Amino acid sequence: MVTVLSLRAGPLAVDLAPSAGGSIARFTVDGARGPVDLLRPADAATLAAGQGSGASCYPLVPFSNRIANGRLAVDGREIILGPNWPGQRHPMHGDGWARPWNVARQNARSAELVYEHDGQDGWPLRYRARQSFRFEAEGLVVGMAIENLDDRAAPAGLGLHPFFTRDSDTELACRVEGVWRADAEVLPIDRIAVPPEWRFAVSRRVGDVVLDNCFDGWDGRATIRWPRRGLALTLEATQTFRHLVIYVPRGRPHFCVEPVSHANGAVARALLPAGETLAGEIVFHPFKL
């Protein structure tokens, strides 16, 4: 049985599933006819299996996206990882989404979850990850942190993977500078200027494109609009998160706008000294149009 922590403040409510990857199981805002889902509701079977991959949103620790062939070169040594995701030969999205998190504290409006990795299964280095969830005037604030518990500098990244609900008229607006083209296995090929068909500087329908790419030079703000619902949401992130993965699958009722700390496959360039912590915050602010 999955234990759910329910937080609420005014019209906003969030359900957390600590045992299923420290994930968000549901995030809603009150509407005229009841709760309106801002993120896709979690798949119950996936949560019951202790995984956040079918959740509304899950953490990306200690890295985002894929590591080609599971091999990283770090300071003259090689880190080798095995596959960790069904149907993927490249390890993806780190450890946190598939592990239980402990509840460090909770009340009606906030909670803190902790996951400590011993370096024995999955990522071969020790770290402690934290997520905090709290409602403030601006909306739901998600804090993320990773502390290097190893005795040497280690690659360390953070990210959040929300699945926003998608209608035929759903729009996205965000400002970025560059993008990585990807191959058939969604591994980065090269960085290019953002082509016109992938630009969202002016709000436009997400259904006009199919994407699974990492962008850089993000200014830390994105706006999602659901015109038919009369709703919108701003997503704001602190300086730690200046890369953005945009995932718009063909024909699915959701899409992803993922604030992350590093480019796909580039976590080896983000070394965190022993005992140090990388941290940041992401705010979800829903509002009426």
Backbone hydrogen bonds, N-H to C=O, Kabsch-Sander energy under -0.5 kcal/mol:
donor,donor_aa,acceptor,acceptor_aa,energy
3,T,1,M,-0.5
4,V,2,V,-0.5
5,L,16,L,-2.4
6,S,4,V,-0.6
7,L,5,L,-0.6
7,L,14,V,-3.0
8,R,108,A,-2.4
9,A,12,L,-2.4
12,L,9,A,-2.0
13,A,28,T,-2.1
14,V,7,L,-2.4
15,D,26,R,-2.7
16,L,5,L,-3.0
17,A,23,S,-3.1
20,A,17,A,-1.4
21,G,19,S,-0.5
21,G,99,R,-0.7
22,G,17,A,-0.6
22,G,18,P,-1.2
23,S,17,A,-1.4
23,S,20,A,-0.8
24,I,57,C,-2.8
25,A,15,D,-2.8
25,A,23,S,-0.5
26,R,15,D,-1.3
28,T,13,A,-2.6
29,V,36,V,-1.9
30,D,11,P,-1.9
31,G,34,G,-1.8
34,G,31,G,-1.4
36,V,29,V,-2.6
38,L,27,F,-2.5
39,L,27,F,-1.1
40,R,163,F,-2.5
42,A,25,A,-2.5
43,D,54,G,-2.4
44,A,42,A,-0.6
47,L,43,D,-2.1
48,A,44,A,-2.5
49,A,45,A,-1.3
50,G,47,L,-2.0
51,Q,46,T,-1.9
52,G,97,W,-3.1
55,A,52,G,-2.3
56,S,24,I,-2.1
57,C,24,I,-1.3
58,Y,161,H,-0.9
60,L,159,G,-2.8
61,V,59,P,-0.6
61,V,93,H,-0.7
67,I,91,P,-2.0
68,A,66,R,-0.6
70,G,67,I,-2.3
71,R,68,A,-1.8
72,L,79,I,-2.4
74,V,72,L,-0.6
74,V,77,R,-3.4
77,R,74,V,-2.2
79,I,72,L,-3.2
80,I,78,E,-0.5
81,L,70,G,-3.2
85,W,88,Q,-0.5
88,Q,85,W,-2.2
93,H,65,N,-2.4
95,D,61,V,-2.1
96,G,61,V,-1.8
98,A,95,D,-1.9
99,R,96,G,-1.4
101,W,18,P,-2.5
102,N,114,V,-3.3
104,A,102,N,-0.8
104,A,112,E,-2.6
105,R,112,E,-1.3
107,N,110,S,-2.7
111,A,133,F,-2.3
112,E,105,R,-2.5
113,L,131,Q,-3.2
114,V,102,N,-2.6
115,Y,129,A,-2.7
117,H,115,Y,-0.5
117,H,127,Y,-3.2
123,W,121,D,-0.6
127,Y,117,H,-1.4
128,R,147,E,-2.1
129,A,115,Y,-3.3
130,R,145,A,-2.5
131,Q,113,L,-2.5
132,S,143,G,-2.3
133,F,111,A,-3.0
134,R,141,V,-1.9
135,F,109,R,-1.6
136,E,134,R,-0.5
136,E,139,G,-2.8
139,G,136,E,-1.5
140,L,284,F,-2.2
141,V,134,R,-3.1
141,V,139,G,-0.6
142,V,140,L,-0.6
142,V,282,I,-3.4
143,G,132,S,-2.5
143,G,141,V,-0.6
144,M,280,G,-2.8
145,A,130,R,-1.9
146,I,278,L,-2.5
147,E,128,R,-2.9
148,N,276,E,-2.6
149,L,126,R,-1.5
149,L,147,E,-0.8
150,D,126,R,-0.9
154,A,272,L,-2.2
156,A,267,V,-0.5
156,A,270,A,-2.0
157,G,62,P,-1.9
159,G,60,L,-0.7
160,L,259,P,-1.8
161,H,58,Y,-2.2
163,F,56,S,-2.8
164,F,162,P,-0.7
164,F,255,F,-2.4
165,T,38,L,-2.0
166,R,253,P,-1.9
170,T,167,D,-1.1
171,E,225,R,-2.5
172,L,204,R,-2.5
173,A,223,T,-2.0
174,C,200,F,-2.1
175,R,221,R,-0.7
176,V,174,C,-0.5
177,E,216,D,-3.0
178,G,216,D,-1.3
179,V,192,I,-2.3
180,W,214,C,-2.4
181,R,179,V,-0.6
181,R,190,D,-2.6
183,D,187,L,-2.4
186,V,183,D,-2.0
189,I,181,R,-3.3
190,D,181,R,-0.6
192,I,179,V,-3.1
194,V,177,E,-0.8
198,W,195,P,-2.1
199,R,196,P,-1.3
204,R,172,L,-1.7
206,V,170,T,-2.0
207,G,170,T,-0.5
208,D,205,R,-1.1
209,V,206,V,-1.6
211,L,248,V,-1.3
213,N,246,I,-1.8
215,F,244,L,-3.0
216,D,178,G,-2.2
217,G,242,R,-0.5
218,W,242,R,-1.8
219,D,175,R,-1.5
222,A,235,L,-2.2
223,T,173,A,-2.7
224,I,233,L,-3.0
225,R,171,E,-2.1
226,W,231,L,-3.2
229,R,226,W,-1.1
230,G,226,W,-1.1
230,G,227,P,-0.7
231,L,226,W,-1.7
232,A,287,F,-2.4
233,L,224,I,-2.6
234,T,285,H,-2.4
235,L,222,A,-3.3
236,E,234,T,-0.5
236,E,283,V,-2.2
237,A,220,G,-2.4
238,T,281,E,-2.2
241,F,238,T,-2.0
242,R,240,T,-0.9
243,H,260,V,-1.9
244,L,215,F,-2.4
245,V,258,E,-2.3
246,I,213,N,-2.4
246,I,244,L,-0.6
247,Y,245,V,-0.6
247,Y,256,C,-2.2
248,V,211,L,-2.5
248,V,246,I,-0.6
252,R,249,P,-0.8
255,F,164,F,-1.7
256,C,247,Y,-2.9
257,V,162,P,-0.6
258,E,245,V,-3.0
260,V,243,H,-2.4
261,S,158,L,-2.4
265,G,64,S,-0.7
266,A,263,A,-2.3
269,R,266,A,-1.7
270,A,267,V,-1.9
271,L,269,R,-0.7
272,L,154,A,-3.3
275,G,148,N,-2.1
276,E,273,P,-2.2
278,L,146,I,-2.6
280,G,144,M,-2.3
282,I,142,V,-2.4
283,V,236,E,-3.2
284,F,140,L,-2.9
285,H,234,T,-2.8
285,H,283,V,-0.6
287,F,232,A,-2.8
289,L,230,G,-2.3
